[in-house]
Amino acid sequence: MKILIVKTSSLGDVIHTLPALTDALRVYPDLEVDWLVEKNFSEPLRWHKGVKRIIEIEFRKWRKTPWQAWQQGHWQSVYKQLRQNHYDIIIDAQGLLKSALMAFVAKGKRHGLAMGSSRDPVAPWLYHHRHAIDWQTHAIERVRQLFAKALHYPMPNTEADYGLQAFFNPYLSAQSAQYILFLHGTTWDTKLWPLPEWQALGQKLKKAGYQIRLPWGNTVEKERAEAIAKACDGQVLPPLNLREIALELINAQAVIAVDTGLGHLAAALSVPTLSLYGSTDANKTGTRGHNQQHLSVQYHCAPCLQQQCRWVKEGETPPCYNTLSDNYVMQTLQSLLQEVPS
C-alpha cells in the first residue's frame, strides 16, 4: 500500500505525527510512505525509517511572493511531485484548508477530520472520507486515531513511539554528561518563561554541579542565552542545525523547555524533560513520552491560547508566571532526575 501524509508544519506538529506512522508500519510493514512537509521541518522525517520520499514545500515563503514563486517554477514542481504517483490513501493530518487543497491535488482517496473535529470548517468538504475524533484528546492521540481509522486497524493502546531512537542510538554517550540544556526560545511571547527565573534557576543548577548549555535560533534568542549564561557561567552554543541540536539533547542529563518544537523533539528522543506551560494547554499539546513532566501556571485565565496577554502591555511578563517560580522548577527537576534510571 502506498500512502501520502500531508503534515506541513510546525516542528512540534510534525513530531506529533511520527507515532501514528510507527503504528501504521507495525500493521503494514511494507507500507510505502511519501510525506508533504515544509522544508524547514523536514529533517526529522529523514530519521524515521518509514518515510520513503519527502516532498518539500516552502509555502510560508512562497505566499509572501506568490508570483515570483510561480515564475521560478516552485508551485509547478510541487504539483508535478504530488501528481507523480497514485496513492491508495492520502491522509491530511494538518486539517487546514491549505493542507486539504494540497491533498486535493494528489491522486488518491483523501482522508481527514470530520466537521466538528477539524479546526477548519471548509477542509472536510475536500475529503472523500471524514473521521470524527474528540477535540479533548491529546494532539498525538488524535493523529494516531486518524491513521487507525483511515488505514482500518484498531487504535493501539501502547505509548507513543516516535521511531527515532534507532537512528540516534549510535550517537549516545556511555553516560549522559553533567549538563542541563535550556530550551528558552519559542514563537509566542506568552510562552516565554521570564528571564530572571531562567537566571535564578541557572545559578541553582550551577551550585548543584551542573553546567548549563544554551542553544538559540535568532538574534533575540541569542541575547537571552547570553544573559542567562552570564548569570550562571553557562555555555552559549554556536549556531546549530536540527541534527546537531538533537545530538546535544540526547547526551544531556536533562532538558528544561518552554512550549517549543525542540521540547517535543526532546520527548521524541526520550530525554528527561521538564516542560513549562503558560498560555498553552499541556493536556492537549504537551510533550509525551518517557521521562516527561509538565508544570503549568495556575491562573484564572490559563491556558488562554493567546499570543498576547491581555493583562499586560506588549513585552511585559504575563502575571500567570508568578505561579511558576525557579524554586518550584528546581524542586520538580530534582524529583524528575531521581526517577530516571541511572
PyMOL commands that set and color helices and strands:
alter all, ss='L'
color gray80, all
select helices_A, chain A and resi 11-27+39-41+43-47+59-62+66-71+74-82+97-105+123-126+139-151+165-171+189-191+195-207+219-232+242-250+261-268+282-285+319-323+326-339
alter helices_A, ss='H'
color red, helices_A
select strands_A, chain A and resi 2-6+32-38+51-57+86-92+107-113+129-131+179-183+211-214+235-236+254-258+273-277+292-296
alter strands_A, ss='S'
color yellow, strands_A
deselect
rebuild
show_as cartoon
